[in-house]
Every structure is written in structure tokens, then in C-alpha cells.
Amino acid sequence: MPPHAQAPETPQEHPPRDDIEHLRSLMQQTPVSLTGNLAGIVLVALIYHALSPPLMHGAWVAASLLGWSVRLLHYLRYRRQPDADVATLRRWRRSWRALVAFHALLWGLAAWLFWGAGTPFHDVALIFIVYSYCIVAVHMLSSQPRDFAAFISLALLPMIVRIASDERHPWHWQLAGMLTIVFGITVLMGRSYGSALGQSIALRARTEELAARLRQEMAATENARRTAEAANRAKTQFFAAASHDLRQPLHAMGLFAEALRQRVRDPEVAALVNSINESVDALEGLFGELLDITRIETGGVEVRAVPLRMRELFGRLRLHFEPVAFEKGLMLSFRGEEHVAHTDPVLLERILRNLVSNAIRYTDEGGVLVSCRRWQGRLRVQVWDSGVGITPASLPRIFDEFYQVASTRALQPHQRKGLGLGLAIVKRLAELMGAPLDVRSRAGHGTVFTLELPQARTTNEGAGDALRAPAPLGLTLQGRFIVVVEDESAVREGLVVVLQAWGAQVQAFDSVHTLEAWLASAPPLRPDLAIVDYRLPEERTGLEVLQRLRAHWPNPGGRRLPAIVVTGSSLGGHEDEALAHDFHLLIKPVLPNKLRAMIAFKLAQR
């Protein structure tokens, strides 16, 4: 019957795992055993060649060499099949036991045949050779108690009987008694060593089993980790896609609301528009917080520290938050713009945007101060406000996720918006940057957040090239020509309506293709500004729009056509492109006052 057709063996039909391990261990030691046996056979043959009858001597040598050869063949068969199945190993174990017993019998027979054939020196040599193999058996066979007992019994007992029966020597009884004691000691040694070796083999087998189980568990853990990472990536991509798609109608809503304000001068309508804009701003904050915390949790944020001029960072913050502070009647101030920090500019800007946004939100009178100063060889970047403050009970928990700060006075609706993730994001980003973050506050008097950063080793040369403060917003863009490229029809129409309400002349396109067709018709008027969406149809981008426009109208005086790129994706990665292609980036939804401030800034630069 072929092996695959055999009935499965029951546990009683094959030796235990430990016995199989013992057999494999013995097989691996066979070369050493064969070498020692051959040496013993050669020694006995040489010692008694001239002292014993040739026929008896030759027969013993021939039988010993025959047994040795069979053992060698037995070992070579094992080498050809090192991974033999259990049934084969079981047969080999029986044949191996028979060969071991045969060899032991030959050594016992040698003691019986050759004792007294020579001088006392030869007798001592014979005892030494035979007992040497008994000592070796302690190491090799003690794991197999029955085989070990058979070996030393067949090897030593004939010698003891032969010496005890040799009445030619007066000390034969004493020597036989000594060998009997040695026999007993050897048996005890074998049992003790066998027990220790058995435990060692059992431990090794257990270790291999545990190692195999550990490898399986590690493989399962690795698969679970990969699955979790894939789920996290999918979650991040989902949030990004959902955020992008939801930002589009919010962006259009804000623009249409502003257009409504321009056309209807009713104070009640203006109040409704303000409420709409506040809601759009709140939703934009929620999207940003959810996406930021998701990216941090999935390891999607990398720290890239470079020298950063605080003047440039403060200029972007001023541009973003001055309209909001002005609308609330707050003073927004910046100090320490001359310093240069060594940090990640993108992450630091995110931290300060969160802190400044909170400071303005929770401050009704006074102002907000953003400062940078040297302190013990480092830079301290601080955001101060004169707002409602934080109670001592809330202060230890303000960096917890979804925690809303309790206030000693009633908060306005615009102050209660948010998920409670802003400061949690700030804390995590600060930890990623290795920047210690501290907060001090007095309820009813204000709060100060402090971030410690390393100071850049570069000089402050060029740091004086400040970003210009935005020009006054004014009431009109009369005489300005603005090109808009936006594939979302609602957003495009909203932009056109708002820009025209502000007095600008607008030319709008929905794709790069329609823009190129317009450029091919040789328009006579050069635009003052381009407002383009980043992601356009046919997998094209707003960067291609800027290249086409700037190539059609070369830079007058070495200055490129001013551009604002608007995107619904807040996953980041566009900051380097903004520097390389000289444009400013806005994340949808863009409130009209922020858009107005950015337009004023870009036109003032020109």
C-alpha cells in the first residue's frame, strides 16, 4: 500500500516524540561512535595478535569489523533519508538496538576470550578498553535506559565472570568485586545522566514547539497589523475624499451668501449671512480637526526641520487672522519676527493656527499677541490672549481628545463650536516635533501657550525681507481683471458673483482645455490675478493653469502673475509647490473676508 493510502497511525503505534528525538540524536553521534569502535578493534587486534590462537583472534576481529560495517551502512541509510517518517524511524530504532547489543556482546566476548592470554599489563589494557566503551555508553545510551542496561551488561558482566573464575590469580575475587562495584556506579551514572539528558531533550522539543507557536502568533500579529494599517489608510483616504467633496458646497454656500449681502442691504439679511459664514467656518474647522487627528494616528505626519524665519510665518498668520480679529474688534499683534527657528514650518504653522484661532474665538475684548523670544539658548513661541481663561479644574485636561473647556461665564455660540480636538492636535504635533508645550491661564483674565523650539544656527540675513502687510481691504476691486478656473459649477458661479460684486472684471473657465482655447484667441487684456482650483478634470492641476497663463504673459519687471490656488484637500503636501510656483494656498471652504484679504495682499505685492 503506498504511503498516502496507509491508515493513520494511532498514538500507540509509533514512539513518542521524545524517543524520535533521542534516535535522531544517536544517529547524529554515530560517526564518533564508529571511530571509537574501530580504534578499539584495531588496538585489541594488535595487542593479542601474537598472544591468542589465530583462529579465535581472526574470528573475533572479523565479526567486529562486520558489525562495524553494518552500523556504517545503517548510518549512511539515515543520512540519505534524514526526514524519514515515523514508521521508518521505528524500524531503524529496532535494527539500531540489535547492532548496539551485538557490539556489546563482542566486547564482552573479547574479555572472555583474551583475558589471561598475556601479561598483567595486557589484562589491564583489556579492562581499560572495554570499560572505556561503557563510559562512552553513559553519554550516548543513557537516554535509552534499556539499551544502556543491555550494553553494559553484555560488555562488563562477562568480564566480571571471567575474572572471578580465573583461579590462577589470588586477587581475582577482589578484582571481580571491584568491577562489580564499578558496574553499579556506572548504572547509577547512566540513570542520572539519562534523566538530565531526557529533560534537556524534552525542553528542547518544548522550546521548538513554543518557537513554532510564537512564529505563528507573530505571523498572525503581522497580518493583523497590516490589516489595521490598511484600514487606517482607508479611513484616512475616506476622510480626505469626504472632506474634499463636502468642502465644495460649503465653499459655494459662503460665496453665494456674500453675493446676497452685496445685493441686499437689509440688516437682517446681513445678520443671516454672518450666521451662514460662521456655520461654514465651524464646519471647516470640524473637517480639519478630524482629518488632522486621523493623519496623526495613522503615522501620516513626518517632521522635516529646516531654518524658519519667524517673520515669514507671522506674515502668513497675520494674513489669515487679521480679518477675523478686525471683525471682532480685537488687536492682533506679533513680536520677535527677527528670530530664526530650526523646526518644521508646516507643523509649527498648524500648531499656531490652532492656538491663534482658539485665542480669537475665546476673546471678546483686548487682543491676541503672538511672540517669539530667546530663552536659555532656545526660542519661546507664545500665544497670549485676554479672553475668558481656563478654570484650574479644566486646565489638566485641555489636551484630552473631545474635551470641552468649562468656563466661568456663558459662552457665545461661536465660542462653543468644535469637537474638542484642536488642543489634542496641538499636543500631538508638539510631541512629534520634540517641542515642550506649556499652558498658563487665569479664569476671566486670559491664557498663554508656550512652545519651546531650537534656534537655527543660520544668520538673520535676509530675514528683513518681510512679507508686506495686506493693503486695506477697501470696498471695491474696480478696474481689476481676474481669471478664475474652477470645475465645480456652483463654486465657479459663486466666485464670479462675489468678485463682480466687489467690482472686478472676471473671466471664468471650467478646465485647462477651455482656458487654452481662450488663450489661443489672443485676449488683449492681461489679468491682474488668477484664482484657480488645484484639482481639475482629466487629472490636470491648477499648476498647469499657472504655467499656461504665465507663459502667455511673460513676467513684467521679473514678477510673475499673482496667483491664489484653492483646494478642497487638507492632506497637505502643497506647501513646497506653493514656494516653487509662487502662489498662495487656501483650503476650502474659504470665507469671503479671508478671500478678500488674500486678494488685497496679492494685488499689493504686485
C-alpha positions in Angstrom: 0.0 0.0 0.0 1.5 3.4 -0.9 2.3 5.8 2.0 -0.6 8.1 1.2 -3.0 5.2 1.3 -2.0 3.9 4.7 -4.4 4.2 7.6 -3.4 6.9 10.0 -1.4 5.6 13.0 -2.8 5.9 16.4 -0.6 7.4 19.2 0.1 3.9 20.4 1.5 2.7 17.0 4.6 5.0 17.0 7.1 6.0 19.6 6.6 9.3 21.4 8.2 12.5 20.1 11.0 12.4 22.7 12.0 8.9 21.6 12.2 10.1 18.0 14.4 13.0 19.1 16.6 10.6 21.0 17.0 8.4 18.0 17.9 11.3 15.8 20.4 12.5 18.3 22.0 9.0 18.5 22.2 8.8 14.7 24.0 12.1 14.6 26.6 10.8 17.1 27.2 7.6 15.1 30.3 8.8 13.3 32.1 9.5 16.6 30.9 6.1 18.0 32.1 4.2 14.8 35.5 5.9 15.0 35.9 4.9 18.7 34.9 1.3 18.0 37.2 1.0 15.1 40.1 2.3 17.2 39.2 -0.3 19.9 39.0 -3.1 17.4 42.4 -2.2 16.0 44.0 -2.0 19.5 42.7 -5.4 20.6 43.8 -6.9 17.3 47.3 -5.5 17.6 47.7 -6.4 21.3 46.5 -10.0 21.1 47.7 -10.8 17.6 50.6 -12.9 18.9 49.1 -13.9 22.2 45.9 -15.7 21.2 45.1 -18.5 18.9 44.9 -17.2 15.3 41.5 -18.7 14.5 39.9 -17.3 17.6 41.6 -13.9 17.1 40.7 -13.8 13.5 37.0 -14.8 14.1 36.6 -12.0 16.7 38.2 -9.4 14.5 36.1 -10.4 11.5 32.9 -10.4 13.5 33.7 -7.0 15.0 34.5 -5.5 11.5 31.3 -7.0 10.1 29.2 -5.4 12.9 31.1 -2.1 12.4 30.4 -2.2 8.6 26.7 -2.9 9.1 26.4 0.1 11.5 28.2 2.3 9.0 25.6 1.2 6.3 22.9 1.8 8.8 24.1 5.4 9.4 24.5 6.1 5.7 20.9 5.0 5.1 19.8 7.5 7.7 21.9 10.3 6.0 20.1 9.6 2.7 16.7 10.0 4.4 17.1 12.5 7.3 13.4 13.3 7.2 12.1 9.7 7.2 8.6 9.2 8.5 7.8 7.8 11.9 7.2 4.2 10.8 10.7 4.1 9.1 12.3 5.6 12.2 10.6 2.9 14.3 12.2 0.1 12.1 15.6 1.8 12.3 15.4 2.0 16.0 14.8 -1.8 16.3 17.8 -2.5 14.0 19.9 0.1 15.8 19.2 -1.7 19.1 20.2 -5.0 17.7 23.5 -3.6 16.3 24.3 -2.0 19.7 23.6 -5.2 21.5 25.8 -7.2 19.0 28.7 -4.8 19.6 28.4 -5.0 23.3 28.3 -8.8 23.1 31.5 -8.8 21.0 33.3 -6.7 23.7 32.1 -9.0 26.5 33.3 -11.9 24.4 36.6 -10.3 23.9 37.1 -10.1 27.7 36.2 -13.8 27.9 38.4 -14.9 25.1 41.5 -12.8 25.6 41.7 -12.5 29.5 44.9 -14.1 30.8 46.4 -14.6 27.3 49.2 -12.2 28.1 50.9 -10.4 31.0 49.0 -8.4 33.7 49.7 -5.3 31.5 47.6 -6.8 28.7 44.8 -7.7 31.1 44.7 -4.1 32.5 44.7 -2.8 28.9 41.8 -5.0 28.1 39.8 -3.9 31.1 40.6 -0.2 30.2 39.4 -0.6 26.6 36.1 -2.4 27.5 35.3 -0.1 30.3 36.1 2.9 28.1 33.2 1.9 25.9 30.9 1.6 29.0 31.8 5.1 29.9 31.1 6.3 26.4 27.7 4.5 26.6 26.8 6.6 29.6 26.9 9.6 27.3 25.4 8.0 24.2 22.9 5.5 25.5 21.7 6.8 28.9 18.7 8.4 27.2 17.6 4.8 26.3 17.6 3.0 29.7 17.0 -0.5 28.3 19.7 -0.2 25.6 22.1 1.2 28.1 21.5 -1.6 30.6 21.8 -4.2 27.8 25.1 -2.7 26.6 27.0 -2.5 29.9 25.6 -5.9 31.0 26.8 -7.6 27.8 30.1 -5.8 27.9 31.0 -5.9 31.6 29.3 -8.9 33.1 31.2 -11.5 31.0 34.4 -9.8 32.1 33.4 -9.9 35.8 32.5 -13.6 35.5 35.7 -14.4 33.6 37.9 -12.6 36.2 36.1 -14.2 39.1 36.6 -17.7 37.6 40.3 -17.2 37.0 41.8 -19.0 40.0 45.3 -18.6 38.7 45.5 -15.2 40.3 45.0 -14.9 44.1 43.4 -11.5 43.7 40.7 -12.5 41.1 37.8 -12.2 43.6 38.9 -8.7 44.8 39.2 -7.5 41.2 35.9 -9.0 40.3 34.3 -7.4 43.3 35.8 -4.0 42.4 34.5 -4.3 38.8 31.1 -5.2 40.2 31.1 -2.0 42.3 32.2 -0.1 39.2 29.4 -1.8 37.3 26.8 -0.5 39.8 28.3 3.0 39.8 28.1 3.1 36.0 24.5 2.1 36.1 23.7 4.9 38.5 25.7 7.4 36.4 23.7 6.3 33.4 20.4 6.7 35.1 21.3 10.2 36.4 22.8 11.4 33.1 19.9 9.8 31.2 17.4 11.7 33.4 19.2 15.0 32.8 19.5 14.4 29.1 15.8 13.4 28.8 14.8 16.6 30.4 17.1 18.5 28.1 15.7 16.9 25.0 12.1 17.4 26.3 12.9 21.1 27.0 14.4 21.5 23.5 11.3 19.9 22.0 9.1 22.2 24.1 11.2 25.2 23.1 10.8 24.3 19.4 7.1 23.8 19.8 6.8 27.2 21.6 9.0 28.8 18.9 6.8 27.4 16.2 3.7 28.7 18.1 5.4 32.1 18.6 6.2 32.3 14.8 2.6 31.5 14.1 1.4 34.2 16.5 3.9 36.7 15.2 2.7 36.0 11.7 -0.9 36.4 12.8 0.1 39.7 14.6 1.9 40.9 11.5 -1.2 40.1 9.4 -3.4 41.9 11.9 -1.0 44.9 11.9 -1.1 45.1 8.1 -4.9 44.8 8.1 -5.1 47.6 10.7 -2.7 49.8 8.7 -4.7 49.2 5.6 -7.9 50.1 7.5 -6.3 53.2 8.8 -5.1 54.2 5.3 -8.6 53.5 4.0 -10.1 55.6 6.8 -7.7 58.5 6.1 -8.5 58.3 2.4 -12.2 58.2 3.2 -12.0 61.3 5.4 -9.9 63.1 2.8 -12.3 62.3 0.0 -15.4 63.1 2.1 -13.7 66.3 3.3 -12.9 67.3 -0.3 -16.4 66.6 -1.6 -18.2 68.3 1.3 -16.0 71.4 1.3 -17.1 72.2 -2.3 -20.7 73.0 -1.5 -19.7 74.8 1.7 -17.3 76.9 -0.2 -20.1 77.8 -2.7 -22.5 78.5 0.1 -20.2 81.1 1.6 -19.7 82.8 -1.7 -23.4 82.9 -2.5 -24.1 84.3 0.9 -21.6 87.1 0.4 -23.1 87.8 -3.0 -26.5 88.0 -1.3 -25.0 90.5 1.2 -23.7 92.7 -1.6 -27.1 92.8 -3.4 -29.4 93.2 -0.4 -28.6 95.9 2.1 -31.2 94.8 4.7 -29.5 94.4 8.2 -31.5 91.3 8.8 -30.1 89.7 5.7 -26.6 90.7 6.7 -27.1 89.0 10.1 -28.2 85.9 8.3 -25.2 86.0 6.0 -22.9 86.3 9.1 -24.6 83.3 10.6 -24.1 81.3 7.4 -20.4 82.2 7.3 -20.0 81.3 11.0 -21.5 77.9 10.3 -19.4 77.3 7.2 -16.3 78.3 9.3 -17.3 75.9 12.1 -17.8 73.0 9.6 -14.4 73.8 8.0 -12.8 73.6 11.4 -14.5 70.2 12.1 -13.3 68.7 8.9 -9.8 70.0 9.5 -9.7 68.6 13.1 -11.0 65.1 12.1 -8.5 64.8 9.2 -5.6 66.0 11.2 -6.2 63.6 14.1 -6.7 60.8 11.7 -3.4 61.5 9.9 -1.5 61.7 13.2 -3.0 58.4 14.5 -2.0 56.6 11.2 1.6 57.9 11.2 1.0 60.1 8.2 2.8 63.1 9.6 6.5 63.5 9.1 8.8 66.0 10.8 11.1 67.9 8.5 13.0 70.6 10.4 14.6 73.4 8.5 15.6 77.0 9.4 12.4 79.1 9.5 12.2 82.8 9.7 9.5 83.8 12.1 8.8 86.9 10.1 7.5 84.8 7.2 5.4 82.6 9.4 4.0 85.6 11.3 3.2 87.2 7.9 1.1 84.2 6.9 -0.7 84.1 10.3 -1.4 87.9 10.1 -2.8 87.5 6.6 -5.1 84.7 7.7 -6.3 86.0 11.1 -6.3 89.8 10.8 -9.7 90.0 9.1 -11.2 87.7 11.8 -9.7 89.7 14.6 -10.7 93.0 13.0 -14.3 91.8 12.7 -14.4 91.1 16.4 -12.7 94.4 17.3 -9.6 92.7 18.6 -6.0 93.8 18.2 -3.8 91.0 16.7 -0.1 91.7 17.4 3.2 89.9 16.5 6.6 90.3 18.3 10.0 88.8 17.7 9.8 88.5 14.0 13.6 88.8 13.6 14.3 85.3 15.1 15.0 82.2 13.1 13.9 78.8 14.5 15.0 75.3 13.4 11.7 73.4 13.1 9.1 72.0 10.7 7.4 75.1 9.2 4.2 73.2 8.3 3.7 71.6 11.7 4.6 74.8 13.6 2.1 76.8 11.4 -0.6 74.2 12.1 0.0 74.5 15.9 0.0 78.3 15.9 -3.1 78.4 13.6 -5.0 76.3 16.2 -3.8 78.4 19.1 -4.5 81.7 17.5 -7.9 80.5 16.3 -8.8 79.5 19.8 -7.4 82.7 21.3 -9.5 84.9 18.9 -12.6 82.7 19.4 -12.5 82.9 23.2 -11.5 86.6 23.4 -14.1 89.3 23.2 -12.1 92.4 24.5 -8.5 93.3 24.3 -6.4 91.3 21.8 -4.1 88.4 21.0 -0.3 88.5 21.0 1.9 86.1 19.1 5.6 86.4 20.3 9.0 84.8 19.8 11.9 85.5 22.2 15.2 83.9 23.2 15.2 81.9 26.5 18.2 79.9 27.7 19.6 79.2 24.3 16.3 78.3 22.8 13.3 80.1 21.4 10.0 80.5 23.2 7.0 81.0 20.8 4.0 82.1 22.8 0.3 82.9 22.1 -1.2 85.3 24.6 -4.9 86.3 24.8 -7.1 88.4 27.2 -10.0 86.0 26.8 -12.2 84.0 29.1 -9.4 81.9 30.5 -9.4 78.3 31.7 -10.5 77.2 35.2 -8.0 75.3 37.4 -10.2 72.2 37.2 -10.2 72.1 33.4 -6.5 73.0 32.9 -5.1 69.4 33.4 -7.5 68.0 30.8 -7.4 70.6 28.0 -5.2 68.4 25.8 -7.5 65.4 26.0 -9.5 64.5 22.9 -13.1 65.6 22.7 -12.8 67.6 26.0 -14.6 70.9 26.0 -13.2 73.5 28.4 -15.6 74.7 31.2 -15.9 78.4 31.5 -16.9 80.6 34.4 -19.2 82.6 32.2 -21.6 81.8 29.4 -20.0 81.2 26.0 -21.3 82.7 22.8 -22.4 80.2 20.0 -19.3 80.9 18.0 -17.2 80.0 21.1 -18.9 76.6 21.6 -18.2 75.2 18.2 -15.7 72.4 17.7 -15.2 68.8 18.7 -12.6 69.4 21.3 -9.8 68.1 19.1 -7.9 71.3 18.4 -5.6 71.3 21.5 -5.3 67.5 21.3 -3.8 68.0 17.8 -1.6 70.8 19.1 -0.2 68.5 21.8 0.4 65.6 19.5 2.2 67.7 16.9 4.3 69.3 19.5 5.3 65.8 20.7 6.2 64.8 17.2 8.4 67.9 16.8 10.0 67.3 20.2 8.9 70.7 21.3 7.9 71.1 25.0 4.4 72.7 25.3 3.1 74.5 28.4 0.0 76.5 29.3 -0.8 79.0 32.0 -4.2 80.6 32.5 -6.4 82.6 34.9 -10.1 82.3 34.6 -11.5 85.7 33.4 -8.1 87.1 32.6 -6.6 85.2 29.7 -4.3 82.3 28.7 -0.8 81.9 27.4 0.5 78.8 25.5 4.3 78.4 25.3 6.2 76.3 22.8 10.0 75.8 23.0 11.9 75.4 19.8 15.6 75.1 18.9 17.2 78.2 17.5 18.6 78.0 14.0 22.4 78.3 13.6 22.0 80.4 10.4 22.3 84.2 10.4 19.4 86.5 10.2 20.5 87.8 6.8 17.6 88.2 4.5 15.1 87.9 7.4 14.3 91.5 6.9 12.6 90.7 3.6 9.2 90.8 5.4 6.0 89.9 3.8 4.1 93.0 3.2 1.1 93.7 5.3 -2.1 93.4 3.3 -3.4 96.6 1.9 -6.6 97.9 3.3 -9.5 95.8 2.0 -11.3 98.7 0.5 -14.8 98.4 -0.8 -14.1 97.7 -4.5 -11.9 95.9 -7.0 -12.9 98.3 -9.7 -10.7 98.0 -12.7 -9.1 94.7 -11.8 -9.2 91.8 -14.2 -9.3 88.3 -12.5 -9.1 84.9 -14.2 -11.0 82.0 -12.4 -10.5 78.3 -13.3 -12.8 76.1 -11.3 -14.5 72.8 -12.4 -17.3 72.9 -9.7 -20.1 74.9 -11.4 -21.6 76.1 -8.0 -18.2 77.3 -6.7 -17.3 78.9 -10.1 -20.6 80.8 -10.2 -20.3 81.9 -6.6 -16.8 83.2 -7.2 -17.9 85.1 -10.3 -20.9 86.7 -8.5 -18.8 87.7 -5.5 -15.8 89.1 -7.5 -18.2 91.0 -9.7 -20.0 92.4 -6.7 -16.6 93.7 -5.4 -16.2 95.4 -8.8 -13.8 93.1 -10.6 -14.0 92.0 -14.2 -14.0 88.2 -14.2 -13.3 85.6 -16.9 -14.1 82.1 -15.7 -13.3 78.6 -17.1 -14.1 75.1 -16.1 -11.0 73.3 -17.3 -7.5 73.7 -18.7 -8.8 72.9 -22.2 -11.2 75.8 -22.2 -8.5 78.1 -20.8 -6.1 77.1 -23.6 -8.8 77.8 -26.2 -9.3 81.3 -24.7 -5.6 82.0 -24.7 -5.4 80.8 -28.4 -7.8 83.6 -29.3 -5.2 86.2 -28.1 -7.1 88.1 -25.4 -6.0 91.7 -25.3 -6.1 92.3 -21.6 -3.5 90.9 -19.1 -5.1 89.6 -15.8 -4.2 91.2 -12.5 -4.7 87.9 -10.6 -5.5 84.2 -11.2 -7.7 82.2 -8.8 -7.6 78.5 -9.7 -8.7 75.2 -8.2 -5.9 72.7 -7.6 -7.6 69.6 -8.9 -9.1 69.9 -12.3 -10.8 67.4 -14.8 -8.8 64.9 -16.8 -6.3 64.5 -13.9 -4.9 68.0 -14.6 -4.0 70.6 -11.9 -4.0 74.3 -11.3 -0.2 74.3 -11.7 -0.7 73.7 -15.4 -3.1 76.7 -15.5 -0.4 78.9 -13.9 2.2 77.7 -16.4 -0.1 78.5 -19.3 -1.0 81.9 -18.1 2.5 82.9 -17.1 3.9 81.6 -20.4 1.3 83.7 -22.4 2.1 86.8 -20.4 5.8 86.9 -19.6 6.8 88.4 -16.3 6.9 92.3 -16.4 9.8 93.5 -14.3 10.7 90.0 -13.3 7.5 89.4 -11.3 5.1 86.5 -12.1 1.4 86.8 -12.5 -0.1 86.8 -8.9 -2.0 83.6 -8.2 -4.2 82.0 -5.5 -4.7 78.3 -5.6 -7.8 76.9 -3.8 -8.1 73.3 -2.9 -10.6 71.1 -1.1 -7.9 68.7 0.2 -6.3 69.4 3.5 -3.9 66.4 3.5 -1.1 68.9 2.9 1.9 68.4 0.6 1.2 71.6 -1.4 3.4 73.9 0.6 6.6 73.1 -1.3 4.7 73.6 -4.6 3.5 76.9 -3.4 7.0 78.1 -2.8 8.3 76.7 -6.1 5.5 78.1 -8.2 4.9 81.3 -6.3 1.3 81.1 -5.3 -0.7 81.3 -2.1 -2.8 78.3 -1.0 -6.3 78.5 0.5 -8.2 75.5 1.8 -11.9 75.3 1.0 -14.3 76.5 2.3 -12.8 80.0 2.1 -14.8 82.6 3.9 -15.3 85.8 1.8 -13.5 88.0 4.2 -10.4 85.7 4.1 -10.6 85.6 0.3 -10.9 89.4 0.2 -7.8 89.8 2.5 -5.8 87.4 0.3 -6.8 89.2 -2.9 -5.8 92.5 -1.3 -2.5 91.0 -0.3 -1.6 89.6 -3.7 -2.6 92.8 -5.5 -0.5 94.8 -3.0 2.5 92.5 -3.7 2.2 93.2 -7.4 
